[in-house]
Amino acid sequence: MPDADVDAVPIVAELCAFLRAHPDAPATLAALGRRAGMSPAHLQRVFKRVAGVSPRQFAAACRLDRLKANLKEGETVTTALHAAGYGSPSRLYEAAGDSLGMTPGQYRAGGPAVVRYATAECDLGRVVLGATARGVCAVGLADTDGELVAFLAAEFPAAKLDPDPAGLGGWLADLLRHLAGKLPHLDLPLDVRATAFQRRVWEELRRIPYGQIRTYAEVAAAVGAPATVRAAARACATNPAAVVIPCHRVVGSDGKLTGYRWGIGRKRTLLDRERAGAESSGQG
């Protein structure tokens, strides 16, 4: 990181703390620049390099985090939206719809009303694919269906879990072909909840070519936030849609495999299979 950016870390940290504590405060570059003693353009560049997102995106993520906390505590949507700094219900639904992956009312209730799912056998054990009406919301790997259903229940505590092997058969078939190394490019619609930073990291993971790997530092740098390696690692660890969002393609700085939600053995198998497939097709 350039020395100038290192010097700016305390300034950006103070601005982040200010934005968290004052959801109603103006998050314009002009206002924040005056507070930091920087021009708006310089603040934008420095803030994005240090934090990984723009001041506006950071402020939006803070409002969303506060909204989610308020909803989880049982506050009404109206009370929660005003406490989180949203000026009106329309602003809330416009800003939060994609990030929540559902309406605020559904989030308050614990997630989507229904999550359809299907399980199947693969050489990595058992796999589950969960979906809402908008797309795939979860993919997990385990030894038993019981573990997979428990994973879905933990991710969506208030949702009705509805087995739907027929309705999800096409998506599940594509997933199984991908796991078997027969479909290198998996393209399924996603419906996942994410903060602004998580979404950027997950989008970057989906850009890693089949058969290749990146380090956590490289992922952090690719999203424009080289100082946020640990945050990038956390975003990988909280990925709810294994394989579809290929967090298994990220390794430690020394090239060693690090923690994987579904087991290091599965991560190694996935990487070995993808590397062999890419080499045989001339992509490696």
Contacts in CASP RR format, 6 or more apart in sequence:
PFRMAT RR
TARGET T0000
AUTHOR 0000-0000-0000
METHOD contacts of the structure
MODEL  1
MPDADVDAVPIVAELCAFLRAHPDAPATLAALGRRAGMSPAHLQRVFKRV
AGVSPRQFAAACRLDRLKANLKEGETVTTALHAAGYGSPSRLYEAAGDSL
GMTPGQYRAGGPAVVRYATAECDLGRVVLGATARGVCAVGLADTDGELVA
FLAAEFPAAKLDPDPAGLGGWLADLLRHLAGKLPHLDLPLDVRATAFQRR
VWEELRRIPYGQIRTYAEVAAAVGAPATVRAAARACATNPAAVVIPCHRV
VGSDGKLTGYRWGIGRKRTLLDRERAGAESSGQG
1 49 0 8 1.000
1 226 0 8 1.000
1 227 0 8 1.000
4 46 0 8 1.000
5 46 0 8 1.000
5 49 0 8 1.000
5 50 0 8 1.000
5 227 0 8 1.000
8 46 0 8 1.000
8 50 0 8 1.000
9 50 0 8 1.000
9 227 0 8 1.000
11 36 0 8 1.000
11 38 0 8 1.000
11 46 0 8 1.000
12 46 0 8 1.000
12 47 0 8 1.000
12 50 0 8 1.000
12 51 0 8 1.000
14 36 0 8 1.000
15 32 0 8 1.000
15 35 0 8 1.000
15 36 0 8 1.000
15 47 0 8 1.000
15 55 0 8 1.000
16 51 0 8 1.000
16 58 0 8 1.000
18 25 0 8 1.000
18 35 0 8 1.000
19 25 0 8 1.000
19 27 0 8 1.000
19 55 0 8 1.000
19 58 0 8 1.000
19 59 0 8 1.000
19 62 0 8 1.000
20 62 0 8 1.000
23 59 0 8 1.000
23 62 0 8 1.000
23 63 0 8 1.000
23 66 0 8 1.000
23 83 0 8 1.000
23 84 0 8 1.000
23 85 0 8 1.000
24 85 0 8 1.000
25 31 0 8 1.000
27 55 0 8 1.000
27 56 0 8 1.000
27 58 0 8 1.000
27 59 0 8 1.000
28 40 0 8 1.000
29 40 0 8 1.000
29 41 0 8 1.000
29 43 0 8 1.000
29 44 0 8 1.000
29 55 0 8 1.000
30 40 0 8 1.000
32 40 0 8 1.000
32 43 0 8 1.000
32 47 0 8 1.000
32 55 0 8 1.000
33 39 0 8 1.000
33 40 0 8 1.000
33 43 0 8 1.000
36 43 0 8 1.000
38 46 0 8 1.000
43 55 0 8 1.000
44 54 0 8 1.000
44 55 0 8 1.000
47 54 0 8 1.000
47 55 0 8 1.000
47 58 0 8 1.000
48 54 0 8 1.000
48 224 0 8 1.000
48 225 0 8 1.000
49 224 0 8 1.000
49 225 0 8 1.000
49 226 0 8 1.000
49 227 0 8 1.000
50 225 0 8 1.000
50 227 0 8 1.000
51 58 0 8 1.000
51 225 0 8 1.000
51 228 0 8 1.000
52 197 0 8 1.000
52 200 0 8 1.000
52 223 0 8 1.000
52 224 0 8 1.000
52 225 0 8 1.000
52 228 0 8 1.000
53 61 0 8 1.000
53 196 0 8 1.000
53 197 0 8 1.000
53 200 0 8 1.000
53 225 0 8 1.000
57 196 0 8 1.000
58 196 0 8 1.000
60 95 0 8 1.000
60 196 0 8 1.000
61 195 0 8 1.000
61 196 0 8 1.000
61 197 0 8 1.000
63 84 0 8 1.000
63 85 0 8 1.000
63 86 0 8 1.000
63 95 0 8 1.000
64 84 0 8 1.000
64 95 0 8 1.000
64 96 0 8 1.000
64 99 0 8 1.000
64 100 0 8 1.000
64 195 0 8 1.000
65 195 0 8 1.000
66 83 0 8 1.000
66 84 0 8 1.000
66 85 0 8 1.000
67 80 0 8 1.000
67 81 0 8 1.000
67 84 0 8 1.000
67 86 0 8 1.000
67 92 0 8 1.000
67 96 0 8 1.000
67 104 0 8 1.000
68 100 0 8 1.000
68 107 0 8 1.000
70 79 0 8 1.000
70 80 0 8 1.000
70 83 0 8 1.000
70 84 0 8 1.000
71 77 0 8 1.000
71 80 0 8 1.000
71 104 0 8 1.000
71 105 0 8 1.000
71 107 0 8 1.000
71 108 0 8 1.000
72 108 0 8 1.000
74 108 0 8 1.000
75 83 0 8 1.000
75 108 0 8 1.000
77 89 0 8 1.000
77 92 0 8 1.000
77 104 0 8 1.000
77 105 0 8 1.000
77 108 0 8 1.000
78 89 0 8 1.000
80 104 0 8 1.000
80 108 0 8 1.000
81 87 0 8 1.000
81 88 0 8 1.000
81 89 0 8 1.000
81 92 0 8 1.000
81 104 0 8 1.000
84 92 0 8 1.000
86 92 0 8 1.000
86 95 0 8 1.000
86 96 0 8 1.000
92 104 0 8 1.000
93 103 0 8 1.000
93 104 0 8 1.000
96 104 0 8 1.000
97 103 0 8 1.000
97 104 0 8 1.000
99 193 0 8 1.000
99 194 0 8 1.000
99 195 0 8 1.000
99 196 0 8 1.000
99 199 0 8 1.000
100 106 0 8 1.000
100 107 0 8 1.000
100 193 0 8 1.000
101 112 0 8 1.000
101 132 0 8 1.000
101 134 0 8 1.000
101 191 0 8 1.000
101 192 0 8 1.000
101 193 0 8 1.000
102 111 0 8 1.000
102 112 0 8 1.000
102 132 0 8 1.000
102 193 0 8 1.000
106 112 0 8 1.000
106 113 0 8 1.000
107 193 0 8 1.000
109 158 0 8 1.000
110 156 0 8 1.000
110 157 0 8 1.000
110 158 0 8 1.000
110 159 0 8 1.000
111 156 0 8 1.000
111 157 0 8 1.000
111 158 0 8 1.000
111 159 0 8 1.000
112 132 0 8 1.000
112 133 0 8 1.000
112 137 0 8 1.000
112 156 0 8 1.000
112 159 0 8 1.000
113 159 0 8 1.000
113 160 0 8 1.000
114 132 0 8 1.000
114 159 0 8 1.000
114 160 0 8 1.000
114 162 0 8 1.000
115 130 0 8 1.000
115 131 0 8 1.000
115 132 0 8 1.000
115 137 0 8 1.000
115 138 0 8 1.000
115 152 0 8 1.000
115 156 0 8 1.000
115 159 0 8 1.000
115 160 0 8 1.000
115 161 0 8 1.000
115 162 0 8 1.000
116 130 0 8 1.000
116 131 0 8 1.000
116 132 0 8 1.000
116 162 0 8 1.000
116 163 0 8 1.000
116 164 0 8 1.000
116 167 0 8 1.000
116 168 0 8 1.000
117 128 0 8 1.000
117 129 0 8 1.000
117 130 0 8 1.000
117 131 0 8 1.000
117 138 0 8 1.000
117 148 0 8 1.000
117 149 0 8 1.000
117 152 0 8 1.000
117 161 0 8 1.000
117 162 0 8 1.000
117 163 0 8 1.000
117 164 0 8 1.000
117 168 0 8 1.000
118 128 0 8 1.000
118 129 0 8 1.000
118 130 0 8 1.000
118 163 0 8 1.000
118 164 0 8 1.000
118 165 0 8 1.000
118 167 0 8 1.000
118 168 0 8 1.000
118 169 0 8 1.000
118 172 0 8 1.000
119 126 0 8 1.000
119 127 0 8 1.000
119 128 0 8 1.000
119 129 0 8 1.000
119 145 0 8 1.000
119 148 0 8 1.000
119 165 0 8 1.000
120 126 0 8 1.000
120 127 0 8 1.000
120 172 0 8 1.000
120 176 0 8 1.000
121 127 0 8 1.000
122 176 0 8 1.000
122 179 0 8 1.000
122 180 0 8 1.000
123 179 0 8 1.000
123 180 0 8 1.000
123 269 0 8 1.000
124 141 0 8 1.000
124 179 0 8 1.000
124 262 0 8 1.000
124 266 0 8 1.000
124 269 0 8 1.000
124 270 0 8 1.000
125 141 0 8 1.000
125 142 0 8 1.000
125 143 0 8 1.000
126 141 0 8 1.000
126 142 0 8 1.000
126 143 0 8 1.000
126 144 0 8 1.000
126 145 0 8 1.000
126 147 0 8 1.000
126 148 0 8 1.000
127 139 0 8 1.000
127 140 0 8 1.000
127 141 0 8 1.000
127 148 0 8 1.000
127 175 0 8 1.000
127 176 0 8 1.000
127 179 0 8 1.000
128 138 0 8 1.000
128 139 0 8 1.000
128 140 0 8 1.000
128 142 0 8 1.000
128 145 0 8 1.000
128 148 0 8 1.000
128 149 0 8 1.000
128 151 0 8 1.000
128 152 0 8 1.000
129 136 0 8 1.000
129 138 0 8 1.000
129 139 0 8 1.000
129 168 0 8 1.000
129 171 0 8 1.000
129 172 0 8 1.000
129 175 0 8 1.000
130 136 0 8 1.000
130 137 0 8 1.000
130 138 0 8 1.000
130 139 0 8 1.000
130 152 0 8 1.000
130 168 0 8 1.000
131 137 0 8 1.000
131 168 0 8 1.000
131 171 0 8 1.000
131 191 0 8 1.000
132 191 0 8 1.000
134 189 0 8 1.000
134 191 0 8 1.000
135 188 0 8 1.000
135 189 0 8 1.000
135 190 0 8 1.000
135 191 0 8 1.000
136 171 0 8 1.000
136 188 0 8 1.000
136 189 0 8 1.000
136 190 0 8 1.000
136 191 0 8 1.000
136 192 0 8 1.000
136 241 0 8 1.000
136 244 0 8 1.000
137 155 0 8 1.000
137 156 0 8 1.000
137 190 0 8 1.000
137 191 0 8 1.000
137 192 0 8 1.000
137 240 0 8 1.000
137 241 0 8 1.000
138 151 0 8 1.000
138 152 0 8 1.000
138 155 0 8 1.000
138 156 0 8 1.000
138 240 0 8 1.000
138 241 0 8 1.000
139 175 0 8 1.000
139 240 0 8 1.000
139 241 0 8 1.000
139 242 0 8 1.000
139 243 0 8 1.000
139 244 0 8 1.000
140 148 0 8 1.000
140 151 0 8 1.000
140 241 0 8 1.000
140 242 0 8 1.000
140 262 0 8 1.000
141 242 0 8 1.000
141 243 0 8 1.000
141 262 0 8 1.000
141 266 0 8 1.000
142 148 0 8 1.000
142 151 0 8 1.000
142 262 0 8 1.000
149 161 0 8 1.000
152 159 0 8 1.000
152 161 0 8 1.000
153 161 0 8 1.000
155 240 0 8 1.000
165 172 0 8 1.000
171 188 0 8 1.000
174 183 0 8 1.000
174 186 0 8 1.000
174 188 0 8 1.000
175 186 0 8 1.000
175 188 0 8 1.000
175 243 0 8 1.000
175 244 0 8 1.000
177 183 0 8 1.000
178 184 0 8 1.000
178 186 0 8 1.000
178 243 0 8 1.000
179 243 0 8 1.000
179 270 0 8 1.000
181 273 0 8 1.000
181 274 0 8 1.000
181 277 0 8 1.000
184 210 0 8 1.000
184 274 0 8 1.000
184 277 0 8 1.000
184 278 0 8 1.000
184 281 0 8 1.000
184 283 0 8 1.000
185 210 0 8 1.000
186 243 0 8 1.000
186 244 0 8 1.000
188 244 0 8 1.000
190 241 0 8 1.000
190 244 0 8 1.000
190 245 0 8 1.000
192 202 0 8 1.000
192 240 0 8 1.000
192 241 0 8 1.000
192 245 0 8 1.000
193 240 0 8 1.000
194 202 0 8 1.000
197 223 0 8 1.000
197 225 0 8 1.000
197 228 0 8 1.000
197 231 0 8 1.000
197 235 0 8 1.000
198 235 0 8 1.000
198 238 0 8 1.000
200 223 0 8 1.000
201 219 0 8 1.000
201 223 0 8 1.000
201 232 0 8 1.000
201 235 0 8 1.000
201 236 0 8 1.000
202 235 0 8 1.000
202 239 0 8 1.000
202 245 0 8 1.000
204 219 0 8 1.000
204 222 0 8 1.000
204 223 0 8 1.000
205 219 0 8 1.000
205 236 0 8 1.000
205 239 0 8 1.000
205 245 0 8 1.000
205 246 0 8 1.000
205 247 0 8 1.000
205 249 0 8 1.000
205 250 0 8 1.000
206 245 0 8 1.000
206 246 0 8 1.000
207 222 0 8 1.000
208 214 0 8 1.000
208 246 0 8 1.000
208 249 0 8 1.000
208 250 0 8 1.000
209 278 0 8 1.000
209 283 0 8 1.000
210 274 0 8 1.000
210 277 0 8 1.000
210 278 0 8 1.000
210 283 0 8 1.000
211 249 0 8 1.000
211 271 0 8 1.000
211 274 0 8 1.000
211 275 0 8 1.000
211 277 0 8 1.000
211 278 0 8 1.000
211 283 0 8 1.000
211 284 0 8 1.000
212 249 0 8 1.000
212 278 0 8 1.000
212 284 0 8 1.000
213 249 0 8 1.000
213 250 0 8 1.000
213 251 0 8 1.000
213 255 0 8 1.000
213 271 0 8 1.000
214 222 0 8 1.000
214 249 0 8 1.000
214 250 0 8 1.000
214 251 0 8 1.000
215 250 0 8 1.000
215 251 0 8 1.000
215 252 0 8 1.000
215 253 0 8 1.000
215 255 0 8 1.000
216 229 0 8 1.000
216 232 0 8 1.000
216 233 0 8 1.000
216 236 0 8 1.000
216 250 0 8 1.000
216 251 0 8 1.000
216 252 0 8 1.000
216 253 0 8 1.000
216 258 0 8 1.000
217 226 0 8 1.000
217 229 0 8 1.000
217 253 0 8 1.000
219 232 0 8 1.000
219 236 0 8 1.000
219 250 0 8 1.000
220 226 0 8 1.000
220 227 0 8 1.000
220 228 0 8 1.000
220 229 0 8 1.000
220 231 0 8 1.000
220 232 0 8 1.000
223 232 0 8 1.000
225 231 0 8 1.000
225 232 0 8 1.000
233 250 0 8 1.000
233 258 0 8 1.000
236 247 0 8 1.000
236 250 0 8 1.000
237 247 0 8 1.000
237 259 0 8 1.000
237 261 0 8 1.000
239 245 0 8 1.000
239 247 0 8 1.000
239 261 0 8 1.000
242 248 0 8 1.000
242 261 0 8 1.000
242 262 0 8 1.000
243 270 0 8 1.000
247 260 0 8 1.000
248 260 0 8 1.000
248 266 0 8 1.000
248 267 0 8 1.000
248 270 0 8 1.000
248 271 0 8 1.000
249 271 0 8 1.000
249 274 0 8 1.000
251 257 0 8 1.000
251 258 0 8 1.000
252 258 0 8 1.000
257 264 0 8 1.000
257 267 0 8 1.000
257 268 0 8 1.000
257 271 0 8 1.000
259 267 0 8 1.000
260 266 0 8 1.000
260 267 0 8 1.000
275 284 0 8 1.000
277 283 0 8 1.000
278 284 0 8 1.000
END
